Structure formats: C-alpha cells, structure tokens
Amino acid sequence: MTAVDDRPAAEIGQARTRREDKHLITGRTTWTDNKTATGLLHLAFVRSPMAHAKIGGVNVDAAKAMPGVVDVITGKDVAEVQGNVPCAWPVTPDMVNPGAPSLAVDQVNHVGEAVAVVVARSKAQAVDAAEQVEVDYEALPVVLDMEEALRDGAPLVHPSTSSNKSYTWVFDSGEAGTGGNATQAIEGAEVVVKRRFIQQRLIPSFMEPRSVVAEPTDGGVTLTSATQIPHILRLMLAMTLGIPEHKVRVIAPDVGGGFGGKIPVTPEEIITALVAMRLGKPVKFTETRSESLMVAHHGRDQIQDVTISATKDGQVTGLDVTLHADMGAYLRLVGPGVPVLGAFMFPAIYKIPAYRFTCHGVFTTKTPTDAYRGAGRPEATYAIERIMDELAVELDMDPMELRRRNWIKHDEFPFTTVCGLTYDTGNYEVATDKALELFGWDELKAERDRRRAEKSTKQLGLGISTFTEMCGLAPSRVLGSLDYGAGGWEYSAIRMLPTGKVEVITGASPHGQGHETAFAQIVSDQLGIPYDDIEILHGDTATSHKGLDTYGSRSLAVGGIAIVKAADKVKDKAKKIAAHLLEASADDLEFDAGRFKVKGTDQGLSIQEIALAVFAGHSYPEDVELGLDSDATYDPENFSFPHGTHLAAVEVDTETGDARLVKYACVDDIGNIINPLIVEGQVHGGLAQGIAQALYEEAIFDADGNLTTGTFVDYTLPSAADLPPFLTGQTSTAATSNPLGVKGVGEAGCIASTPAVMNAVVDAVRQYGVNDVRMPATPERVWRAIHGDGHTETAAAETTAHTDGAAE
C-alpha cells in the first residue's frame, strides 16, 4: 500500500495572484489623497517661474484677502525653523552641500522651487490664492551644462560655494589593491576604444502623484505620505524640525508606485508638517502631475567618458570611466551616492584586471536628481555593454564571442571582481544559451544580413546585454565604508495569535511589489500555517516601529530574510513548549509541515495548537518565558547578484528614422523564486522602463532652464501598443548569502534592457558609418545619424583605437 503524503503543498514557488490586487485595482483602498480629517486645510505652493534668481520681495497681501485663505507663509517666515531638506550620503569628506531650504528664502535655483505656501479651506481656494502672490525676482545666469559649470569663471549656482563642483569620488583598483593600474594597462594596450555616452535625464512617472497629510498631535505630528520610506522619513522629520522622534508617526498607506521617485524626504513633506504644527490644524498637499514632472526629483543625467583596452584576440586589459553627474540645484537624500553605487558595476560580468573610476558631482540650475529604478546600475550597465559592442567592432569580432571570452565562467564562482565585490553564484553560459534559443538568434541574424545585402529601407539590428547587478541593499558595514548615513539591515516581527492565526510585521514598505502575497507564502512554508491565516502588516511606524524600507531590490533578499529569522525564533520557542506538553525531550522532536512530532511516533502538536496552549498558560516549563512572539533584525552578509542575458531586435526605417522594437527575449537568474507570477510582473515592468529610456523618455530644458517636457503630452511614456510581447525565461543559481537562496528582481529588467535595445539600434545603422545614437533614439536622431554626421548626435562620441601601444 502506498503511503499518502498529506502535507500541504509548498507555498514557495506557487504562482499565486496577488492578494493586494483585490483592493488595489478595484479602487477599494485608501490613497493618501483620499484621506480626510475634521477641519482639514489644503496647501498650494507658489513656485518660481525662473531657474536662477534672487528674491527681492514677496507680497502676500492680495492672496491673504482671497476667500477661504487661512495663511500665506513665505520662506522668510520659516527661515529659522524649516531646516534643510536632508541629504544622507556625504560621499566624500569634502563634499559641498550648500543646504536646501524647503521654501526658498533669498534665492531660487531651479524652475518650480517653492517660495511660499498658501493655506486655505479648499484646494481650489488655495490654488486661486497662490496665483495672487507677487514675487520680485532679479534674474541670475542659468547653469545648465555640466562641463561648462566646472570651468573657471562659470556663474555659481550657490553664492556660498567656490565652484559648482559638489564632489569628486575616485576608485582606482591599483591603489585599492583589488587590481592593476588602469592607466598603465590602457597606455600599453594593443587596442584601445574610447566613447562618450550620454545618460539623458529621466523623470520617475509613478501612477499616483505624491501626496501628504499632516495632523498635529500633542507635541508632535502624524504624517500620512505616499512614500517609499516611512521609517527614514520619521527619523528625518524629527531631526530636521526638532520634533522628538517618539512624537512623530509616519503612515505609508497603499502607495501607487515609486520607482525611486518616492525615496527622498521632500520639501513638501517638511512644509506640510511644519504648517500643521504651526496652525494646530490638519493640512493636506497633493501635487498635480505637472508639479510632479517639474519638481519631484529626476534621475540619470550623466556624461560617461569610457575607455577600454584589450589585446588583439579580445582579452580586455583595462577600463577607465570618468563621469559627470548632474546633481541639479540641490543634494537630495541619496543623490550623491547614486553614481557611487554604479561605480562597482562598470566591470559587470567581466574579468577586467585593471579599473579606474572618477565621478564629478556637479550643481546646475535644474531640478535635483536622486535615485531612479536601478540607481547607478543601469547607467553602468549601459556604458559597459555599449563599449563592449564598440570593442567587438574594432576587433572585427562577434560581440557575443567577445563577451564569452571575458566573462566569469560558472566554475570560477565565487569570484572577486576588480572592484572588490565577491559574486557568490552565477552561470552566464546557461542563461545566454537559453536566451539565444528563445530569441531565435541565428534566424534573426540571417534576416539581418539579408536585409543589409539587399539594401532594404527597413534594416534590422540585433542587440545584446549580458548583465549583473548588486542589489539587496545592503551590508551595513559596506554602506558605512561608503559614508552612507544609515545601515542596510531590515526588521520583522511575528505575532502568534491564540486561534493560530499569524500577524507578520515588516519594515519593508511596498508600493506595488506584492509584499503581502510573497511574504505570506514565505511564512506559510516556514511555520506550516495556511497561507490565508497569515496577515502582513507594514507601512505604519506605530505598528512597524523600525525598519529601513523599500528600494534597491532589498524587500525579499533583506526584508524576507528578516521574516525567516523571526520565524526561526518562533519555532525555537514553540519547540520548548511542545517538548513540555508532549513530555518528551526537545532533542527528540522534529518539525515538519507545521507540526512538532516525537520522532518515530504519531504523537505531536501543531504550532497553532501550541499558540492556544501558550495563551491559556496552564502548563509550561518553569524556565521558559511564556509566549511565541518573536522579532529579528537581519543585516545581509553580502549583496545579491542576479544576472541575465537580454536580446533585442529593432527595425529601423532608414527613410524616416523610425526605430521600432520588434522582438525581445530575456533569461534572468534571480536565484530561487518565491512567486513566478510576481517575478514575471516585475520583469515586464522593468523592461518597459528600460526600453522607454532607449526609445522614448527624456526630460528637456530650454536655454532659460524651463522644463519643456512638463506634461505627458511632451514627456513620452510608452503604452502597451508601443512594446512587443516579451519572451522571458529564468535560470536559477541559488544565492549562498541567505537561507532562501534568493536574489533581487525589481530592477533587473530596467538595468538590462536599455543597452540591449540601443545596441540593436546602432547595429541596424552601423553600415552607414554610425557608432552611436544618443538616447532616446527618436526618429529625428536616427535619421540624422544615417543621413548626416553619424557622430553629431553622440555628443562627441570620440572614437579612438590604436594597436601595438601606439598613441592616438
């Protein structure tokens, strides 16, 4: 007779639909802007129409006389109490941070900077009154070009500084002892290729605009905000405004997307809290979409000068990268550190023996920049994958073969890179072979070559991106070594209720990732408790009193492991009580599928039965504290390193310049998978954002510093109709740095897709003498590259190659 295994099926690996979707996509939820309170007042900000100007005076008399207006507050009114918008990442000891007032006092430094705030009984009244505030501006020269900004005699963004440079951060593998001297390697190389790549400025375009409600309490404030960082926001509010931290409560309810755009502590959050406490009334501010595009922080915006050297047979010998990173007018929460994170990813999956990286952080009179999905790693991946294609052309070598010659082999893991990072696991060969098969590489290559031979007006280009990323931010000691102002740990607690139900508290704060579903699946397997008996609590500092929130693909690899650690403690406590109740030695108990059983017998108790026994408290060991509730703080020992191979086919109409993505395939290795459906959604969303950078999105300023892409009419976001079906697959090499063997997935698609698409665009038009097209590859730019100077739109894409060590 065959024994029947009546254990419940494992939750990990199941493609459960997200439990959050029932309320999120039906609208039966509470966004911040839905929140009301008795006597609620509304805010409207008066924003500068000038990019750079001194403030001569602010006349608020007409605004104060408007119907419904309660108060009008200028920067001078709160100059002594508003503090500065916080920056938590002083990347160098001498980094210049001139400070960023939430309301400008004497000078504005970008279009849209707030100079006053109107408080009224309705939003419409506040907006109408804001239009009546009169501000005298004395124009100053705008500062828009990063290289011009660093020249001697350039106009200063901030009069208190001696230049527009905020910092210079350098990593040299020769000096660090992690590799050779890059300058020597390049000077003595057989082949050298130089390129300049431009990472255009992007705008995080989340579904829900930022919103904040502040309610004064006895000596403090409760802030409800559409934020990614409720715990960090609480700390920063306390420090900035001088409120005792225990008097600050921050609630992040359902949040409609973030992508890094809701990471900073914003001027609007600070002022809303300040106004609420000043007036003793609850107040609300919700930005318009135009405000969001204009003044919510921007991302990317780098000039990348990249030099790579190699032998004639394609062995890379050195890499040198010099960045100019536009900070905008001010330093936001982690803005200075974004390029620093990217510095560790330029060597990517390759065994590069010598590497040097230099980054200049520069002030301009533009909207400040900060983290945007991937935060430095998409920029790095783009540069290395583009330069590898350019090196392959110089060597007359297949670009995939060049990659194979230089990447880390699967039997070389764990591998310590030239940056000093230790990649624990990976198998680039398997992921690549699977992606090539999924894509139909050979057939598409034959089609590409046929069109070239026939001089078709519809050329086909094929692009490759073989990538890895560092995520699961981050080991606290590593962040400390990089001068970041906090750690990278995460917190969780598990509460066992008498009826056997479970409440799980997490410091990770979701904004669409599916935490409530995936975390419940983890706990179900860890404790053997039905999935539906588990509730996930998050996003309220009164419930989850500590944590470091959500960004950097850390929710699962850090937050999820904190949950596992808390579950382990619950089981340890339950085991002692089970042994007592079963009158057995704890050493003789085994735990499986939610039950403690005496080995070799059917005698046992479920963990849910033990929870009820603990509640009753009738019988328990004298030396055991009654209770199963447990908490844990987990600090990762290493980053996690997902990787993959992404392939793109782009069709270019040579008569119009239209570049259209016609096929896309990717195979990602994200370690063990908790929920395949959530993974698929994260990959698809990331791909859409990365492809959008390649083909559609760009924030553009005119000569006066005005944002000319301030609406979705002008700032182009792709729709489903603009994208082909994605062919996706996974391989799995389990991470060794955490007990679940998981890696990150939230940023992978965004990191890998941009260079795959742009390599395809360039491949399609390279026969016309083009070696680069500036992103986004709009029809005009592609057409000009084909029919004009192929280097014009590359922003001086210098091409140099020399052999046998000869000078350029």
Buried (B, 14 or more C-beta within 10 A) or exposed (E): EEEEEEEBEEBBBBEBEBBBEEEBEEEEBEBBBBBEBEEBBBBBBBBBEBBBBBBEEBBBEBBBEBEBBBBBBBBBBBBEEBBBBBBBBBBBEEBBBBEBBBBBBEBBBBBBBBBBBBBBBEBEBBBBBBEBBEBEBEEBEBBBBBEEBBEEEBEBBBEEBEBBBBBEBBBBBBEEEBBBBBBEBBEBBBBBBBBBBBBBBBBBBBEBBBBBBBBBBEEBBBBBBBBBBBBBBBBBBBBBBEBEEEEBBBBBBBBBBBBBBBBBBBBBBBBBBBBBBBBEBBBBBBBEBBBBBBBBBBBBBBBBBBBBBBEEEBBBBBBBBBBBBBBBBBBBBBBBBBBBBBBBBBBBBBBBBBBBBBBBBBBBBBBBBBBBBBBBBBBBBBBBBBBBBBBBBBBEBEBBEBBBBBBBEBEEBBBEBBBBBEBBBBBBBBBBBBBBEBBBBEEBBEBBEEBBEEEEEBBBBBBBBBBBBBBBBBBBEBBBEBBBBBBBBBBBBBBBBEEBBBBBBBBBBBBBBBBBBBBBBBBBBBBBBBBEBBBBBBBBBEBBBBBBBBBBBBBBBBBBBBBBBBBBBBBEBBBBBBBBBBEBEBEEBEBEBBBBBBEEEEEBBBBBBBBBBBBEEEEBEEEEEEBBBBBBBBBBEBBBBBBBBBBBBBBBBBEEBBBBBEBBBBBBBBBBBBBEBBBBBBBBBBBBBBBBBBBBBBBEBEEBBBBEBBEEEEBBEBEEEBBEEBBBBBBBBBBBBBBBBBBBBBBBBBBBBBBBBBBBBBBBBBEEEBBBBBBBBBBEBBBBBBEEEBBBBBEEBBBEBBEEEEEE
